Amino acid sequence: MRLGLDKSKDEVHGFYVDPGTFTVIEDSNDAGVGFSQISIEIPNNGDGAILVPKKDKLLQMLPEQKDIIERFCI
């Protein structure tokens, strides 16, 4: 999904993410001007802490996404 204002680049102004969906955000470095909005329900543990699986767990859960996980996880 590419966020932005340029429809010729298939950009969208915003989108909704289904609960349970893992997301990653990357800057396109195109120096564009505009805004975007992402609406997402982030799971927490009841205390407000955001729950994010560790890299090794993500690799186990989503082996077909290994390239993306390796690229964005620390």
MARTOR-489075 format. One line per 2 residues: number of its first residue (from 1); their letters; for each residue x, z negated, y negated of N, C-alpha, C, O, CB. Coordinates in steps of 0.05 Angstrom, whole numbers, plus 5000, padded with zeros to 4 digits. Last residue first. Glycine has a CB too. Example, Ala and Ser with C-alpha at 12.3 -4.5 7.8 and 13.67 -1.06 7.14 Angstrom:
2
2 = sa = 5257/4858/5045/5273/4857/5021/5258/4843/4999/5268/4839/4977/5282/4886/5012 ~ 5264/4844/5114/5246/4844/5090/5264/4844/5066/5285/4831/5066/5226/4819/5089
***
This chain:
74
74 = ic = 5290/4722/5110/5317/4710/5107/5322/4691/5130/5344/4679/5132/5321/4696/5080 ~ 5256/4785/5115/5259/4756/5121/5288/4747/5118/5307/4762/5121/5249/4750/5150
72 = fr = 5258/4840/5105/5247/4822/5085/5250/4792/5091/5247/4776/5072/5218/4828/5082 ~ 5283/4867/5148/5288/4875/5120/5280/4854/5100/5294/4850/5080/5273/4901/5115
70 = ei = 5261/4845/5194/5290/4842/5189/5297/4848/5160/5315/4836/5149/5306/4861/5207 ~ 5208/4862/5187/5215/4833/5188/5244/4829/5182/5251/4811/5167/5207/4821/5216
68 = id = 5214/4918/5191/5204/4906/5166/5211/4876/5165/5219/4866/5144/5173/4909/5165 ~ 5234/4922/5243/5249/4933/5221/5240/4921/5194/5257/4914/5178/5246/4964/5219
66 = kq = 5193/4898/5276/5220/4887/5274/5235/4897/5249/5248/4880/5236/5236/4893/5299 ~ 5141/4907/5290/5147/4907/5261/5176/4896/5256/5181/4886/5234/5127/4890/5246
64 = ep = 5136/4900/5343/5134/4928/5334/5141/4930/5304/5145/4952/5293/5107/4940/5339 ~ 5134/4844/5349/5159/4859/5356/5159/4888/5346/5180/4899/5340/5163/4859/5386
62 = lm = 5105/4797/5328/5102/4824/5318/5127/4841/5324/5140/4850/5306/5096/4825/5288 ~ 5118/4748/5351/5090/4755/5347/5086/4785/5342/5066/4796/5351/5078/4739/5325
60 = ql = 5174/4748/5350/5160/4744/5375/5132/4754/5373/5121/4768/5391/5161/4715/5384 ~ 5183/4753/5295/5194/4774/5313/5180/4772/5341/5176/4793/5353/5224/4771/5316
58 = lk = 5160/4706/5277/5148/4731/5269/5158/4754/5288/5142/4771/5296/5156/4738/5240 ~ 5196/4670/5299/5168/4669/5309/5154/4696/5301/5139/4707/5317/5153/4645/5297
56 = dk = 5242/4681/5270/5243/4685/5299/5214/4685/5311/5209/4700/5330/5259/4662/5312 ~ 5225/4668/5216/5232/4696/5224/5231/4700/5254/5220/4720/5264/5260/4702/5214
54 = kp = 5169/4623/5215/5197/4629/5213/5202/4657/5224/5187/4668/5240/5215/4608/5227 ~ 5105/4630/5182/5122/4629/5206/5151/4635/5200/5157/4650/5182/5111/4648/5227
52 = vl = 5079/4589/5134/5092/4614/5137/5110/4613/5162/5128/4596/5163/5109/4623/5112 ~ 5030/4555/5101/5042/4558/5127/5053/4586/5130/5038/4606/5130/5022/4552/5149
50 = ia = 5032/4516/5043/5028/4543/5054/5043/4545/5080/5067/4537/5082/5038/4565/5034 ~ 4999/4456/5033/5024/4469/5039/5018/4496/5052/5001/4498/5070/5041/4451/5057
48 = gd = 4950/4430/5028/4957/4449/5007/4983/4464/5012/4990/4482/4997/4958/4436/4981 ~ 4937/4400/5069/4950/4386/5048/4958/4405/5025/4969/4396/5005/4975/4371/5058
46 = gn = 4918/4438/5103/4899/4418/5094/4910/4401/5072/4895/4388/5057/4891/4400/5117 ~ 4957/4476/5111/4954/4456/5132/4934/4434/5123/4934/4412/5136/4981/4443/5137
44 = np = 4933/4543/5097/4949/4519/5092/4943/4498/5112/4925/4502/5129/4943/4509/5063 ~ 4932/4614/5088/4927/4590/5105/4944/4567/5096/4968/4571/5089/4931/4597/5134
42 = ie = 4908/4647/5033/4933/4638/5045/4927/4613/5062/4917/4593/5051/4954/4632/5024 ~ 4873/4703/5021/4869/4675/5028/4893/4666/5044/4899/4677/5066/4842/4672/5046
40 = is = 4883/4746/4965/4890/4738/4992/4883/4709/4997/4886/4692/4979/4919/4744/4998 ~ 4886/4800/4923/4870/4776/4930/4874/4770/4960/4869/4787/4977/4840/4780/4924
38 = iq = 4926/4826/4876/4923/4823/4904/4907/4798/4909/4915/4776/4899/4951/4822/4919 ~ 4930/4871/4823/4920/4846/4833/4917/4847/4863/4907/4866/4874/4893/4839/4820
36 = sf = 4972/4898/4771/4958/4900/4797/4949/4872/4805/4959/4852/4795/4977/4912/4819 ~ 4990/4936/4714/4985/4911/4728/4972/4917/4754/4962/4939/4759/4967/4893/4710
34 = gv = 5040/4970/4675/5013/4966/4685/5010/4939/4698/5026/4921/4693/5007/4988/4705 ~ 5092/5016/4676/5078/4996/4660/5050/4994/4672/5037/5014/4678/5077/5003/4630
32 = ga = 5151/5026/4715/5125/5033/4706/5112/5010/4691/5121/4987/4693/5107/5040/4730 ~ 5202/5024/4737/5199/5017/4709/5171/5025/4698/5168/5030/4674/5220/5030/4692
30 = dn = 5209/5029/4791/5204/5053/4776/5199/5049/4747/5191/5068/4733/5180/5068/4789 ~ 5218/4989/4829/5240/4995/4810/5235/5021/4795/5254/5035/4788/5266/4997/4824
28 = sd = 5183/4967/4864/5189/4996/4868/5211/5005/4849/5221/5027/4852/5165/5013/4864 ~ 5189/4906/4896/5189/4920/4871/5198/4949/4875/5218/4954/4888/5207/4905/4850
26 = ei = 5148/4883/4949/5174/4895/4941/5170/4909/4915/5151/4924/4911/5185/4914/4963 ~ 5119/4834/4989/5118/4849/4964/5146/4858/4957/5166/4843/4959/5106/4831/4941
24 = vt = 5082/4825/5048/5108/4825/5035/5105/4842/5010/5091/4862/5010/5131/4835/5054 ~ 5037/4789/5090/5042/4807/5069/5071/4804/5059/5083/4782/5062/5023/4803/5045
22 = ft = 4996/4783/5147/5021/4777/5135/5027/4798/5113/5021/4821/5117/5045/4776/5156 ~ 4930/4760/5153/4947/4783/5149/4973/4775/5136/4972/4761/5116/4933/4806/5133
20 = gp = 4895/4719/5152/4912/4721/5176/4931/4745/5174/4946/4749/5193/4895/4724/5200 ~ 4842/4751/5116/4855/4726/5125/4871/4731/5151/4863/4746/5169/4835/4704/5130
18 = dv = 4857/4815/5086/4842/4799/5105/4857/4773/5112/4882/4774/5114/4835/4815/5131 ~ 4864/4828/5019/4879/4824/5044/4862/4806/5062/4854/4785/5054/4907/4813/5040
16 = yf = 4844/4876/4972/4839/4850/4985/4854/4850/5012/4856/4871/5025/4809/4845/4989 ~ 4876/4905/4914/4864/4906/4941/4860/4878/4951/4872/4859/4941/4880/4924/4960
14 = gh = 4888/4948/4857/4888/4922/4871/4874/4926/4898/4863/4947/4904/4873/4901/4854 ~ 4897/5000/4840/4899/4978/4820/4900/4951/4834/4912/4932/4823/4875/4979/4802
12 = ve = 4941/5043/4877/4915/5031/4873/4919/5007/4854/4940/4995/4852/4902/5022/4900 ~ 4974/5107/4883/4974/5079/4876/4945/5069/4872/4927/5084/4864/4990/5074/4850
10 = dk = 4986/5160/4895/4969/5144/4914/4970/5114/4909/4968/5098/4927/4978/5150/4943 ~ 5008/5184/4853/5027/5173/4872/5013/5156/4893/5025/5140/4908/5048/5156/4858
8 = sk = 4965/5196/4823/4980/5219/4834/5001/5210/4854/5010/5226/4870/4993/5235/4812 ~ 4950/5148/4801/4935/5157/4825/4949/5181/4838/4945/5186/4862/4906/5165/4817
6 = dl = 4983/5098/4775/4986/5127/4778/4973/5137/4804/4985/5135/4825/5016/5134/4777 ~ 4983/5044/4772/4962/5058/4757/4963/5088/4761/4946/5102/4750/4964/5051/4728
4 = gl = 4993/5002/4831/5000/5013/4805/4976/5028/4793/4954/5026/4802/5024/5032/4807 ~ 5018/4991/4896/5002/4982/4873/5012/4994/4847/5036/4997/4843/5003/4951/4871
2 = rm = 5014/5019/4958/5029/5019/4933/5011/5012/4910/4990/5025/4905/5042/5048/4928 ~ 5017/5000/5023/5000/5000/5000/5018/5000/4976/5036/4983/4973/4981/4976/5000
***
